[in-house]
């Protein structure tokens, strides 16, 4: 056999090894290289979203909903390309929680300061309604943050290489 034929055989076999490794990982229930790369990119994007870790007192409803709408979109894209069933379940959990939040708060606005056009006797009522709106928003945002962190922890159980420095209890 000529050296070019041997080299060709070696290169062909080398090309088959990663594909065989991915097949073996899939059978074992582990992430393929492709799924790992896709999830690593996804988790990095989620981890960079300040809506999941920024202090509550500086949040604005419109900005949070806009950011979460983007999270919903790139979660849908990632979910469509991942094959691992456990990872799909975690992504589905994130997508469901994000959709529910966006659906509930879409179109809501952060209340402004006191309304000077209201009669004096209605200021306190108006402010308490604003307070209740923000309390509910922050409660819902807290539930969403908890659900997303739980699903990301599931992804980390599947693949410990997945890291979330901003969202982990140790990092943020």
DSSP file (Angstrom, degrees, kcal/mol; ACC not computed):
  #  RESIDUE AA STRUCTURE BP1 BP2  ACC     N-H-->O    O-->H-N    N-H-->O    O-->H-N    TCO  KAPPA ALPHA  PHI   PSI    X-CA   Y-CA   Z-CA
    1    1 A X              0   0    0      0, 0.0     2,-0.0     0, 0.0     0, 0.0   0.000 360.0 360.0 360.0 134.9    0.0    0.0    0.0
    2    2 A X     >  -     0   0    0      1,-0.1     4,-2.4     4,-0.0     5,-0.2  -0.302 360.0-113.6 -75.1 160.5    1.4    3.4   -0.9
    3    3 A X  H  > S+     0   0    0      1,-0.2     4,-2.5     2,-0.2     5,-0.2   0.845 118.1  52.9 -63.9 -33.1    2.1    6.1    1.7
    4    4 A X  H  > S+     0   0    0      2,-0.2     4,-2.3     1,-0.2    -1,-0.2   0.864 109.1  49.5 -70.9 -33.9   -0.7    8.3    0.1
    5    5 A X  H  > S+     0   0    0      2,-0.2     4,-2.3     1,-0.2    -2,-0.2   0.906 112.3  47.6 -68.5 -41.2   -3.2    5.4    0.4
    6    6 A X  H  X S+     0   0    0     -4,-2.4     4,-2.7     2,-0.2    -2,-0.2   0.935 112.4  49.2 -63.5 -45.5   -2.2    4.8    4.0
    7    7 A X  H  X S+     0   0    0     -4,-2.5     4,-2.6     1,-0.2    -2,-0.2   0.905 110.6  51.0 -60.1 -41.7   -2.5    8.6    4.7
    8    8 A X  H  X S+     0   0    0     -4,-2.3     4,-2.3     2,-0.2    -1,-0.2   0.902 110.8  48.2 -62.2 -41.7   -5.9    8.6    3.0
    9    9 A X  H  X S+     0   0    0     -4,-2.3     4,-2.6     2,-0.2    -2,-0.2   0.913 111.9  49.6 -64.9 -43.6   -7.1    5.6    5.2
   10   10 A X  H  X S+     0   0    0     -4,-2.7     4,-2.8     1,-0.2    -2,-0.2   0.926 112.1  47.6 -61.9 -45.3   -5.8    7.3    8.3
   11   11 A X  H  X S+     0   0    0     -4,-2.6     4,-2.0     2,-0.2    -1,-0.2   0.894 111.7  50.6 -64.6 -39.6   -7.6   10.6    7.5
   12   12 A X  H  X S+     0   0    0     -4,-2.3     4,-1.2     2,-0.2    -2,-0.2   0.930 113.4  45.3 -62.3 -45.7  -10.8    8.7    6.7
   13   13 A X  H  X S+     0   0    0     -4,-2.6     4,-1.7     1,-0.2     3,-0.3   0.894 110.3  53.9 -65.4 -40.2  -10.7    6.8   10.0
   14   14 A X  H  X S+     0   0    0     -4,-2.8     4,-0.9     1,-0.2    -1,-0.2   0.877 107.3  51.8 -62.5 -36.4   -9.8   10.0   11.9
   15   15 A X  H  X S+     0   0    0     -4,-2.0     4,-0.7     1,-0.2    -1,-0.2   0.783 109.8  50.3 -68.7 -27.2  -12.9   11.6   10.4
   16   16 A X  H  X S+     0   0    0     -4,-1.2     4,-3.0    -3,-0.3     5,-0.2   0.782  96.3  70.5 -81.5 -28.1  -15.0    8.7   11.5
   17   17 A X  H  X S+     0   0    0     -4,-1.7     4,-3.0     1,-0.2     5,-0.2   0.935  98.8  45.5 -60.3 -50.7  -13.8    8.7   15.1
   18   18 A X  H  X S+     0   0    0     -4,-0.9     4,-2.4     1,-0.2    -1,-0.2   0.917 115.3  48.6 -60.0 -40.0  -15.5   12.0   16.2
   19   19 A X  H  X S+     0   0    0     -4,-0.7     4,-2.2     2,-0.2    -1,-0.2   0.909 113.0  47.3 -64.9 -40.7  -18.8   10.8   14.5
   20   20 A X  H  X S+     0   0    0     -4,-3.0     4,-2.7     2,-0.2    -2,-0.2   0.895 110.8  52.6 -66.1 -39.3  -18.5    7.5   16.2
   21   21 A X  H  X S+     0   0    0     -4,-3.0     4,-2.6    -5,-0.2    -2,-0.2   0.896 109.2  49.1 -62.4 -40.4  -17.8    9.2   19.5
   22   22 A X  H  X S+     0   0    0     -4,-2.4     4,-2.5     2,-0.2    -1,-0.2   0.904 111.2  49.7 -65.0 -40.8  -20.9   11.3   19.0
   23   23 A X  H  X S+     0   0    0     -4,-2.2     4,-2.4     2,-0.2    -2,-0.2   0.921 111.8  48.3 -62.7 -43.8  -23.0    8.2   18.3
   24   24 A X  H  X S+     0   0    0     -4,-2.7     4,-2.3     1,-0.2    -2,-0.2   0.915 111.6  49.8 -63.9 -42.9  -21.6    6.5   21.3
   25   25 A X  H  X>S+     0   0    0     -4,-2.6     5,-3.3     2,-0.2     4,-0.5   0.906 109.8  51.4 -60.6 -41.7  -22.4    9.6   23.5
   26   26 A X  H ><5S+     0   0    0     -4,-2.5     3,-0.9     3,-0.2    -2,-0.2   0.918 110.6  48.0 -62.8 -43.7  -25.9    9.7   22.1
   27   27 A X  H 3<5S+     0   0    0     -4,-2.4    -1,-0.2     1,-0.2    -2,-0.2   0.887 111.9  50.0 -64.0 -39.1  -26.4    6.0   23.0
   28   28 A X  H 3<5S-     0   0    0     -4,-2.3    -1,-0.2    -5,-0.2    -2,-0.2   0.520 119.1-111.8 -76.9  -4.9  -25.0    6.6   26.5
   29   29 A X  T <<5S+     0   0    0     -3,-0.9    -3,-0.2    -4,-0.5     2,-0.2   0.673  75.1 131.7  81.7  17.4  -27.3    9.6   26.9
   30   30 A X      < -     0   0    0     -5,-3.3    -1,-0.3    -6,-0.2     2,-0.2  -0.580  64.7 -89.1 -98.2 164.1  -24.5   12.0   26.9
   31   31 A X        -     0   0    0    127,-0.3     2,-0.1    -2,-0.2    -1,-0.1  -0.452  36.7-130.5 -70.5 141.1  -24.2   15.3   25.0
   32   32 A X     >  -     0   0    0     -2,-0.2     4,-2.7     1,-0.1     5,-0.2  -0.428  29.9-104.9 -78.1 166.1  -22.7   15.1   21.5
   33   33 A X  H  > S+     0   0    0      1,-0.2     4,-2.4     2,-0.2     5,-0.2   0.898 123.6  51.5 -59.2 -39.5  -20.0   17.6   20.7
   34   34 A X  H  > S+     0   0    0      2,-0.2     4,-2.4     1,-0.2    -1,-0.2   0.931 111.0  46.0 -64.2 -46.7  -22.5   19.6   18.6
   35   35 A X  H  > S+     0   0    0      1,-0.2     4,-3.0     2,-0.2     5,-0.2   0.904 112.3  52.0 -62.7 -41.1  -25.1   19.7   21.4
   36   36 A X  H  X S+     0   0    0     -4,-2.7     4,-2.7     2,-0.2    -2,-0.2   0.925 110.9  46.8 -62.0 -44.7  -22.4   20.7   23.9
   37   37 A X  H  X S+     0   0    0     -4,-2.4     4,-2.0     2,-0.2    -1,-0.2   0.918 114.3  47.8 -63.3 -42.9  -21.2   23.6   21.7
   38   38 A X  H  X S+     0   0    0     -4,-2.4     4,-2.2     1,-0.2    -2,-0.2   0.922 114.9  45.1 -63.8 -44.9  -24.8   24.7   21.1
   39   39 A X  H  X S+     0   0    0     -4,-3.0     4,-3.3     2,-0.2     5,-0.3   0.880 110.0  54.3 -68.6 -38.2  -25.6   24.6   24.8
   40   40 A X  H  X S+     0   0    0     -4,-2.7     4,-1.9    -5,-0.2    -1,-0.2   0.922 111.4  45.6 -61.6 -42.8  -22.4   26.3   25.8
   41   41 A X  H  X S+     0   0    0     -4,-2.0     4,-1.8    -5,-0.2    -2,-0.2   0.916 115.0  48.1 -65.3 -42.7  -23.2   29.2   23.5
   42   42 A X  H  X S+     0   0    0     -4,-2.2     4,-2.4     2,-0.2    -2,-0.2   0.945 111.5  48.4 -62.4 -50.1  -26.8   29.3   24.8
   43   43 A X  H  X S+     0   0    0     -4,-3.3     4,-3.0     1,-0.2    -1,-0.2   0.867 108.5  54.8 -62.7 -36.8  -25.9   29.2   28.4
   44   44 A X  H  X S+     0   0    0     -4,-1.9     4,-1.3    -5,-0.3    -1,-0.2   0.919 109.0  48.3 -61.6 -42.7  -23.3   32.0   27.9
   45   45 A X  H  < S+     0   0    0     -4,-1.8     4,-0.4     2,-0.2    -2,-0.2   0.912 114.1  45.6 -64.6 -42.4  -26.1   34.2   26.4
   46   46 A X  H >< S+     0   0    0     -4,-2.4     3,-1.5     1,-0.2     6,-0.2   0.927 110.2  54.1 -65.7 -43.8  -28.5   33.5   29.2
   47   47 A X  H 3< S+     0   0    0     -4,-3.0    -1,-0.2     1,-0.3    -2,-0.2   0.772 105.8  53.9 -63.1 -26.1  -25.8   34.0   31.9
   48   48 A X  T 3< S+     0   0    0     -4,-1.3     2,-0.7    -5,-0.2    -1,-0.3   0.566  81.7 105.8 -84.7  -8.8  -25.0   37.5   30.4
   49   49 A X    X   -     0   0    0     -3,-1.5     3,-1.9    -4,-0.4     4,-0.3  -0.627  58.7-158.1 -76.6 111.0  -28.7   38.6   30.6
   50   50 A X  G >> S+     0   0    0     -2,-0.7     4,-3.3     1,-0.3     3,-1.5   0.718  83.9  78.3 -62.6 -21.2  -28.8   41.0   33.5
   51   51 A X  G 34 S+     0   0    0      1,-0.3    -1,-0.3     2,-0.2    94,-0.1   0.744  93.4  52.2 -60.5 -21.5  -32.6   40.4   33.9
   52   52 A X  G <4 S+     0   0    0     -3,-1.9    -1,-0.3    -6,-0.2    -2,-0.2   0.570 128.6  12.2 -91.7  -9.5  -31.6   37.1   35.6
   53   53 A X  T <4 S+     0   0    0     -3,-1.5    -2,-0.2    -4,-0.3    -3,-0.1   0.512  89.1 114.9-143.6  -8.7  -29.2   38.6   38.2
   54   54 A X  S  < S-     0   0    0     -4,-3.3     5,-0.1    -5,-0.1    -5,-0.0  -0.373  78.6 -88.3 -69.4 147.2  -29.5   42.4   38.4
   55   55 A X    >   -     0   0    0      1,-0.1     3,-1.4     3,-0.1    -1,-0.1  -0.247  33.3-127.7 -57.1 141.2  -30.8   43.9   41.7
   56   56 A X  G >  S+     0   0    0      1,-0.3     3,-2.1     2,-0.2    -1,-0.1   0.850 100.6  66.7 -59.4 -38.3  -34.6   44.3   41.7
   57   57 A X  G 3  S+     0   0    0      1,-0.3    -1,-0.3     3,-0.0    -2,-0.1   0.581 103.2  46.3 -69.1  -6.3  -34.7   47.9   42.7
   58   58 A X  G <  S+     0   0    0     -3,-1.4    -1,-0.3     2,-0.0     2,-0.2   0.217  87.1 116.4-116.2  15.0  -33.1   49.0   39.4
   59   59 A X    <   -     0   0    0     -3,-2.1     2,-0.4    -5,-0.1     3,-0.1  -0.559  48.0-156.9 -84.7 149.5  -35.3   46.9   37.1
   60   60 A X     >  -     0   0    0     -2,-0.2     4,-2.5     1,-0.1     3,-0.2  -0.996  16.7-136.9-125.5 127.5  -37.7   48.4   34.6
   61   61 A X  H  > S+     0   0    0     -2,-0.4     4,-2.8     1,-0.2     5,-0.3   0.905 102.7  50.4 -52.0 -49.4  -40.7   46.3   33.4
   62   62 A X  H  > S+     0   0    0      1,-0.2     4,-2.2     2,-0.2    -1,-0.2   0.893 112.2  46.6 -60.6 -41.6  -40.3   47.3   29.7
   63   63 A X  H  > S+     0   0    0     -3,-0.2     4,-2.4     2,-0.2    -1,-0.2   0.905 113.3  49.0 -68.0 -41.5  -36.6   46.4   29.7
   64   64 A X  H  X S+     0   0    0     -4,-2.5     4,-2.8     2,-0.2     5,-0.2   0.940 112.4  47.0 -63.0 -47.1  -37.1   43.1   31.4
   65   65 A X  H  X S+     0   0    0     -4,-2.8     4,-2.0    -5,-0.2    -2,-0.2   0.908 112.7  50.0 -63.8 -41.2  -39.9   42.0   29.1
   66   66 A X  H  X S+     0   0    0     -4,-2.2     4,-1.5    -5,-0.3    -1,-0.2   0.920 112.9  46.3 -62.1 -43.9  -37.9   43.0   26.0
   67   67 A X  H  X S+     0   0    0     -4,-2.4     4,-2.1     1,-0.2    -2,-0.2   0.913 112.8  49.4 -64.1 -43.3  -34.9   41.1   27.2
   68   68 A X  H  X S+     0   0    0     -4,-2.8     4,-2.6     1,-0.2    -1,-0.2   0.808 104.7  58.6 -69.5 -28.7  -36.9   38.0   28.1
   69   69 A X  H  X S+     0   0    0     -4,-2.0     4,-1.9    -5,-0.2    -1,-0.2   0.898 107.7  47.2 -64.4 -38.8  -38.6   38.1   24.7
   70   70 A X  H  X S+     0   0    0     -4,-1.5     4,-2.6     2,-0.2     5,-0.3   0.898 110.2  52.4 -66.8 -40.6  -35.2   37.8   23.2
   71   71 A X  H  X S+     0   0    0     -4,-2.1     4,-2.1     1,-0.2     5,-0.2   0.925 108.0  52.2 -59.3 -44.2  -34.4   34.9   25.6
   72   72 A X  H  X S+     0   0    0     -4,-2.6     4,-2.1     1,-0.2    -1,-0.2   0.920 110.3  48.7 -57.6 -44.9  -37.6   33.2   24.5
   73   73 A X  H  X S+     0   0    0     -4,-1.9     4,-1.9     1,-0.2    -2,-0.2   0.932 114.2  42.6 -65.2 -46.8  -36.6   33.6   20.9
   74   74 A X  H  X S+     0   0    0     -4,-2.6     4,-1.9     1,-0.2    -1,-0.2   0.750 111.6  56.2 -77.2 -18.5  -33.0   32.2   21.2
   75   75 A X  H  X S+     0   0    0     -4,-2.1     4,-2.9    -5,-0.3    -1,-0.2   0.906 106.8  50.1 -70.4 -42.0  -34.3   29.4   23.5
   76   76 A X  H  X S+     0   0    0     -4,-2.1     4,-1.7    -5,-0.2    -2,-0.2   0.918 111.8  48.3 -59.4 -43.8  -36.7   28.3   20.8
   77   77 A X  H  X S+     0   0    0     -4,-1.9     4,-0.8     2,-0.2    -1,-0.2   0.915 113.9  45.8 -63.3 -43.7  -33.8   28.3   18.3
   78   78 A X  H >X S+     0   0    0     -4,-1.9     4,-1.3     1,-0.2     3,-1.0   0.917 109.7  54.4 -66.9 -43.4  -31.6   26.3   20.6
   79   79 A X  H 3< S+     0   0    0     -4,-2.9     3,-0.3     1,-0.3    -1,-0.2   0.862 104.7  55.5 -58.4 -37.1  -34.3   23.9   21.5
   80   80 A X  H 3< S+     0   0    0     -4,-1.7    -1,-0.3     1,-0.2    -2,-0.2   0.743 112.7  41.6 -68.6 -22.7  -34.9   23.2   17.8
   81   81 A X  H << S+     0   0    0     -3,-1.0     2,-0.3    -4,-0.8    -1,-0.2   0.586  93.4  90.9-104.7  -9.9  -31.2   22.2   17.3
   82   82 A X     <  -     0   0    0     -4,-1.3   -47,-0.0    -3,-0.3   -46,-0.0  -0.689  46.5-174.5 -90.1 139.1  -30.4   20.1   20.4
   83   83 A X        +     0   0    0     -2,-0.3     2,-0.2   -51,-0.0    -1,-0.1   0.717  51.2 104.2-101.5 -26.9  -30.9   16.4   20.2
   84   84 A X     >  -     0   0    0      1,-0.1     4,-2.4   -52,-0.1     5,-0.2  -0.395  63.1-146.3 -64.9 125.2  -30.2   15.3   23.9
   85   85 A X  H  > S+     0   0    0      1,-0.2     4,-2.1     2,-0.2    -1,-0.1   0.887  95.9  48.8 -64.3 -41.8  -33.6   14.6   25.6
   86   86 A X  H  > S+     0   0    0      2,-0.2     4,-2.1     1,-0.2    -1,-0.2   0.914 113.0  47.9 -64.2 -42.3  -32.5   15.9   29.1
   87   87 A X  H  > S+     0   0    0      1,-0.2     4,-2.7     2,-0.2     5,-0.2   0.892 110.3  52.7 -64.7 -39.5  -31.2   19.1   27.6
   88   88 A X  H  X S+     0   0    0     -4,-2.4     4,-2.6     1,-0.2    -1,-0.2   0.889 107.9  51.6 -62.9 -38.4  -34.4   19.5   25.6
   89   89 A X  H  X S+     0   0    0     -4,-2.1     4,-2.0     2,-0.2    -2,-0.2   0.924 111.2  47.0 -64.5 -43.5  -36.4   19.1   28.8
   90   90 A X  H  X S+     0   0    0     -4,-2.1     4,-2.1     2,-0.2    -2,-0.2   0.928 113.9  47.2 -63.6 -45.0  -34.3   21.8   30.6
   91   91 A X  H  X S+     0   0    0     -4,-2.7     4,-2.8     1,-0.2    -1,-0.2   0.895 110.1  53.8 -63.1 -39.3  -34.6   24.1   27.6
   92   92 A X  H  X S+     0   0    0     -4,-2.6     4,-2.8    -5,-0.2    -1,-0.2   0.878 106.9  51.9 -62.0 -38.0  -38.3   23.5   27.4
   93   93 A X  H  X S+     0   0    0     -4,-2.0     4,-2.3     2,-0.2    -1,-0.2   0.909 111.3  46.7 -64.1 -42.5  -38.7   24.4   31.1
   94   94 A X  H  X S+     0   0    0     -4,-2.1     4,-2.5     2,-0.2     5,-0.2   0.923 113.4  49.3 -64.0 -43.8  -36.9   27.7   30.5
   95   95 A X  H  X S+     0   0    0     -4,-2.8     4,-2.8     2,-0.2     5,-0.2   0.926 111.3  48.5 -63.2 -45.3  -39.0   28.3   27.4
   96   96 A X  H  X S+     0   0    0     -4,-2.8     4,-2.3     1,-0.2    -1,-0.2   0.930 114.3  45.4 -61.0 -46.1  -42.3   27.6   29.3
   97   97 A X  H  X S+     0   0    0     -4,-2.3     4,-2.0     2,-0.2    -1,-0.2   0.903 115.1  47.5 -65.3 -40.7  -41.4   29.8   32.2
   98   98 A X  H  X S+     0   0    0     -4,-2.5     4,-2.8    -5,-0.2     5,-0.2   0.917 111.4  50.2 -67.9 -43.5  -40.2   32.7   30.0
   99   99 A X  H  X S+     0   0    0     -4,-2.8     4,-3.0    -5,-0.2     5,-0.2   0.932 110.1  50.6 -59.3 -45.8  -43.2   32.5   27.8
  100  100 A X  H  X S+     0   0    0     -4,-2.3     4,-2.1    -5,-0.2    -1,-0.2   0.913 113.0  45.9 -60.5 -43.3  -45.6   32.6   30.8
  101  101 A X  H  X S+     0   0    0     -4,-2.0     4,-2.5     2,-0.2     5,-0.2   0.949 114.6  46.3 -64.9 -49.1  -43.7   35.7   32.2
  102  102 A X  H  X S+     0   0    0     -4,-2.8     4,-1.7     1,-0.2    -2,-0.2   0.909 112.6  50.9 -62.4 -42.0  -43.6   37.5   28.8
  103  103 A X  H  < S+     0   0    0     -4,-3.0    -1,-0.2    -5,-0.2    -2,-0.2   0.902 113.4  45.5 -61.7 -40.5  -47.3   36.8   28.2
  104  104 A X  H  < S+     0   0    0     -4,-2.1    -2,-0.2    -5,-0.2    -1,-0.2   0.902 123.7  31.8 -69.9 -40.1  -48.3   38.1   31.6
  105  105 A X  H >< S+     0   0    0     -4,-2.5     3,-2.2    -5,-0.2    -2,-0.2   0.433  82.0 126.8-103.9   0.0  -46.2   41.2   31.5
  106  106 A X  T 3< S+     0   0    0     -4,-1.7     3,-0.1     1,-0.3   -44,-0.1  -0.385  83.6  13.7 -58.9 129.1  -46.3   42.1   27.8
  107  107 A X  T 3  S+     0   0    0      1,-0.3    -1,-0.3    -2,-0.1     2,-0.1   0.305  95.1 131.7  87.8  -9.2  -47.5   45.7   27.4
  108  108 A X    <   -     0   0    0     -3,-2.2     2,-0.4   -47,-0.1    -1,-0.3  -0.422  43.5-149.2 -74.0 154.0  -47.1   46.5   31.1
  109  109 A X        -     0   0    0     -3,-0.1     2,-0.3   -48,-0.1     3,-0.0  -0.943  20.4-107.7-125.4 145.6  -45.3   49.7   32.0
  110  110 A X        -     0   0    0     -2,-0.4   -50,-0.0     1,-0.1    20,-0.0  -0.566  46.4-112.9 -67.8 126.6  -43.1   50.7   35.0
  111  111 A X        -     0   0    0     -2,-0.3     2,-0.1    19,-0.2    -1,-0.1  -0.321  28.9-140.2 -62.7 144.2  -45.2   53.1   37.1
  112  112 A X        -     0   0    0      1,-0.2     3,-0.1    -3,-0.0    -1,-0.1  -0.309  35.6 -71.5 -90.6-178.5  -43.9   56.6   37.3
  113  113 A X  S    S-     0   0    0      1,-0.2    -1,-0.2    -2,-0.1     3,-0.0   0.207  83.8 -38.8 -60.6-169.1  -43.8   58.9   40.4
  114  114 A X        -     0   0    0      1,-0.1     2,-0.9    -3,-0.1    -1,-0.2  -0.225  61.9-118.4 -59.5 143.4  -47.0   60.4   41.9
  115  115 A X    >   -     0   0    0      1,-0.2     3,-1.5     8,-0.1    -1,-0.1  -0.745  22.4-164.9 -85.5 109.5  -49.6   61.5   39.4
  116  116 A X  T 3  S+     0   0    0     -2,-0.9    -1,-0.2     1,-0.3     4,-0.1   0.668  84.3  65.0 -72.1 -15.5  -50.0   65.3   40.0
  117  117 A X  T 3  S+     0   0    0      2,-0.1    -1,-0.3    -3,-0.1     2,-0.2   0.562  84.4  93.4 -84.2  -6.0  -53.2   65.4   38.0
  118  118 A X  S <  S-     0   0    0     -3,-1.5     5,-0.1     1,-0.1    -4,-0.0  -0.601  89.4-101.5 -82.8 147.0  -54.9   63.2   40.5
  119  119 A X    >>  -     0   0    0     -2,-0.2     3,-2.3     1,-0.1     4,-0.6  -0.336  36.3-109.7 -60.8 150.3  -56.9   64.8   43.4
  120  120 A X  H >> S+     0   0    0      1,-0.3     3,-1.1     2,-0.2     4,-0.5   0.840 116.7  59.1 -52.6 -39.0  -55.0   64.8   46.7
  121  121 A X  H 34 S+     0   0    0      1,-0.2    -1,-0.3     2,-0.1     4,-0.3   0.613 106.3  49.0 -71.0  -9.3  -57.3   62.2   48.2
  122  122 A X  H <> S+     0   0    0     -3,-2.3     4,-2.5     2,-0.1    -1,-0.2   0.481  84.8  88.8-106.5  -4.2  -56.5   59.6   45.5
  123  123 A X  H <X S+     0   0    0     -3,-1.1     4,-2.9    -4,-0.6     5,-0.2   0.945  89.7  46.9 -58.4 -49.6  -52.6   59.9   45.6
  124  124 A X  H  X S+     0   0    0     -4,-0.5     4,-2.3     1,-0.2    -1,-0.2   0.884 112.7  50.0 -63.8 -37.8  -52.2   57.2   48.2
  125  125 A X  H  > S+     0   0    0     -4,-0.3     4,-1.9     2,-0.2    -1,-0.2   0.924 112.3  47.6 -64.7 -43.3  -54.6   54.9   46.4
  126  126 A X  H  X S+     0   0    0     -4,-2.5     4,-2.1     1,-0.2    -2,-0.2   0.929 113.1  48.1 -63.0 -45.9  -52.7   55.4   43.1
  127  127 A X  H  X S+     0   0    0     -4,-2.9     4,-2.6     1,-0.2    -1,-0.2   0.877 109.6  52.4 -64.6 -37.7  -49.3   54.9   44.8
  128  128 A X  H  X S+     0   0    0     -4,-2.3     4,-2.4    -5,-0.2    -1,-0.2   0.865 108.3  51.3 -69.2 -33.5  -50.5   51.7   46.5
  129  129 A X  H  X S+     0   0    0     -4,-1.9     4,-2.3     2,-0.2    -2,-0.2   0.914 110.9  48.8 -65.2 -41.6  -51.7   50.3   43.2
  130  130 A X  H  X S+     0   0    0     -4,-2.1     4,-2.6     2,-0.2    -2,-0.2   0.926 111.1  50.0 -61.3 -44.3  -48.3   51.1   41.7
  131  131 A X  H  X S+     0   0    0     -4,-2.6     4,-2.7     1,-0.2    -2,-0.2   0.910 110.6  49.3 -61.1 -42.8  -46.6   49.4   44.6
  132  132 A X  H  X S+     0   0    0     -4,-2.4     4,-2.4     2,-0.2    -1,-0.2   0.893 110.2  51.7 -64.5 -39.0  -48.8   46.3   44.2
  133  133 A X  H  X S+     0   0    0     -4,-2.3     4,-2.4     2,-0.2    -2,-0.2   0.944 113.4  43.3 -62.0 -47.6  -48.0   46.1   40.5
  134  134 A X  H  X S+     0   0    0     -4,-2.6     4,-2.9     2,-0.2     5,-0.2   0.885 111.5  54.4 -67.9 -38.0  -44.3   46.3   41.2
  135  135 A X  H  X S+     0   0    0     -4,-2.7     4,-2.2    -5,-0.2    -1,-0.2   0.928 111.8  44.9 -59.5 -44.3  -44.5   43.8   44.1
  136  136 A X  H  X S+     0   0    0     -4,-2.4     4,-2.8     2,-0.2     5,-0.2   0.906 112.2  52.1 -67.0 -41.2  -46.3   41.3   41.7
  137  137 A X  H  X S+     0   0    0     -4,-2.4     4,-2.8     1,-0.2    -2,-0.2   0.943 112.3  45.0 -59.0 -48.2  -43.8   42.0   39.0
  138  138 A X  H  X S+     0   0    0     -4,-2.9     4,-2.5     2,-0.2    -1,-0.2   0.862 112.1  52.2 -67.4 -34.8  -40.8   41.3   41.3
  139  139 A X  H  X S+     0   0    0     -4,-2.2     4,-2.1    -5,-0.2    -1,-0.2   0.939 113.1  44.6 -63.8 -45.7  -42.5   38.2   42.7
  140  140 A X  H  X S+     0   0    0     -4,-2.8     4,-2.4     2,-0.2    -2,-0.2   0.900 113.1  50.8 -64.7 -40.8  -43.1   36.9   39.2
  141  141 A X  H  X S+     0   0    0     -4,-2.8     4,-2.9    -5,-0.2    -1,-0.2   0.897 108.9  52.0 -64.3 -39.6  -39.5   37.8   38.2
  142  142 A X  H  X S+     0   0    0     -4,-2.5     4,-2.3     2,-0.2    -1,-0.2   0.906 109.8  48.8 -62.1 -42.0  -38.2   36.0   41.2
  143  143 A X  H  X S+     0   0    0     -4,-2.1     4,-2.4     2,-0.2    -2,-0.2   0.910 112.2  49.0 -63.5 -42.1  -40.1   32.9   40.3
  144  144 A X  H  X S+     0   0    0     -4,-2.4     4,-2.8     2,-0.2     5,-0.2   0.938 110.1  50.5 -62.8 -46.6  -38.8   33.1   36.8
  145  145 A X  H  X S+     0   0    0     -4,-2.9     4,-2.5     1,-0.2    -1,-0.2   0.913 111.5  49.2 -58.3 -42.6  -35.2   33.6   38.0
  146  146 A X  H  X S+     0   0    0     -4,-2.3     4,-2.2     2,-0.2    -1,-0.2   0.913 111.5  48.4 -63.1 -43.2  -35.6   30.5   40.2
  147  147 A X  H  X S+     0   0    0     -4,-2.4     4,-2.2     2,-0.2    -2,-0.2   0.911 112.6  48.1 -64.3 -42.5  -37.0   28.4   37.4
  148  148 A X  H  X S+     0   0    0     -4,-2.8     4,-2.5     2,-0.2     5,-0.2   0.924 111.4  49.9 -65.7 -43.9  -34.2   29.4   35.0
  149  149 A X  H  X S+     0   0    0     -4,-2.5     4,-2.2    -5,-0.2    -1,-0.2   0.895 110.4  51.5 -61.0 -39.4  -31.5   28.7   37.6
  150  150 A X  H  X S+     0   0    0     -4,-2.2     4,-1.7     2,-0.2    -1,-0.2   0.918 111.4  46.2 -63.4 -44.1  -33.1   25.3   38.3
  151  151 A X  H  X S+     0   0    0     -4,-2.2     4,-2.0     2,-0.2    -2,-0.2   0.867 111.8  51.2 -68.4 -36.0  -33.1   24.4   34.6
  152  152 A X  H  X S+     0   0    0     -4,-2.5     4,-2.0     2,-0.2    -1,-0.2   0.867 107.3  53.9 -67.3 -35.4  -29.5   25.6   34.2
  153  153 A X  H  X S+     0   0    0     -4,-2.2     4,-1.7     2,-0.2    -2,-0.2   0.874 106.2  53.2 -64.5 -36.5  -28.5   23.5   37.2
  154  154 A X  H  X S+     0   0    0     -4,-1.7     4,-1.9     2,-0.2    -2,-0.2   0.921 107.8  50.0 -62.5 -43.9  -30.1   20.5   35.4
  155  155 A X  H  X S+     0   0    0     -4,-2.0     4,-2.6     1,-0.2    -2,-0.2   0.881 109.1  52.3 -61.6 -36.9  -28.0   21.3   32.3
  156  156 A X  H  < S+     0   0    0     -4,-2.0    -1,-0.2     2,-0.2    -2,-0.2   0.812 106.3  53.5 -70.2 -29.1  -24.9   21.4   34.6
  157  157 A X  H  < S+     0   0    0     -4,-1.7     3,-0.3     1,-0.2    -1,-0.2   0.886 111.5  45.8 -68.1 -38.3  -25.8   18.0   35.9
  158  158 A X  H  < S+     0   0    0     -4,-1.9     2,-0.4     1,-0.3  -127,-0.3   0.914 134.9  12.0 -68.2 -43.4  -25.9   16.7   32.4
  159  159 A X    ><  -     0   0    0     -4,-2.6     3,-2.0    -5,-0.2    -1,-0.3  -0.866  62.1-164.0-141.7 103.7  -22.7   18.4   31.5
  160  160 A X  T 3  S+     0   0    0     -2,-0.4    -4,-0.1    -3,-0.3    -1,-0.1   0.673  85.5  74.3 -61.8 -16.8  -20.5   19.8   34.2
  161  161 A X  T 3  S+     0   0    0      2,-0.1     2,-0.5    -5,-0.0    -1,-0.3   0.676  74.0  96.8 -70.0 -14.9  -18.5   21.9   31.6
  162  162 A X    <   -     0   0    0     -3,-2.0     2,-0.4    -7,-0.2    -3,-0.1  -0.654  61.0-173.7 -77.7 121.1  -21.5   24.2   31.4
  163  163 A X        -     0   0    0     -2,-0.5     2,-0.2  -123,-0.1  -116,-0.1  -0.905  24.9-173.7-122.9 147.2  -20.8   27.2   33.6
  164  164 A X     >  +     0   0    0     -2,-0.4     4,-2.2     1,-0.1     3,-0.4  -0.673   8.7 173.9-135.4  78.8  -22.9   30.2   34.7
  165  165 A X  T  4 S+     0   0    0      1,-0.2    -1,-0.1    -2,-0.2  -118,-0.0   0.845  81.4  44.8 -59.7 -36.1  -20.7   32.5   36.7
  166  166 A X  T  4 S+     0   0    0      1,-0.2    -1,-0.2     6,-0.1  -118,-0.0   0.787 121.2  38.1 -77.9 -26.8  -23.4   35.3   37.0
  167  167 A X  T  4 S+     0   0    0     -3,-0.4    -2,-0.2     5,-0.1    -1,-0.2   0.586  92.2  97.2-103.8 -12.0  -26.2   32.9   37.9
  168  168 A X  S  X S-     0   0    0     -4,-2.2     4,-2.5     1,-0.1    -5,-0.0  -0.431  80.2-120.7 -76.8 155.1  -24.6   30.4   40.1
  169  169 A X  T  4 S+     0   0    0      1,-0.2    -1,-0.1     3,-0.2    -4,-0.0   0.823 115.2  48.1 -63.2 -30.9  -24.9   30.8   43.9
  170  170 A X  T  4 S+     0   0    0      1,-0.1    -1,-0.2     2,-0.1    -5,-0.1   0.849 119.3  37.1 -76.8 -34.0  -21.1   31.0   44.1
  171  171 A X  T  4        0   0    0     -7,-0.2    -2,-0.2     1,-0.0    -1,-0.1   0.691 360.0 360.0 -97.5 -18.6  -20.7   33.5   41.3
  172  172 A X     <        0   0    0     -4,-2.5    -3,-0.2    -8,-0.1    -2,-0.1   0.440 360.0 360.0-162.7 360.0  -23.5   35.9   41.6
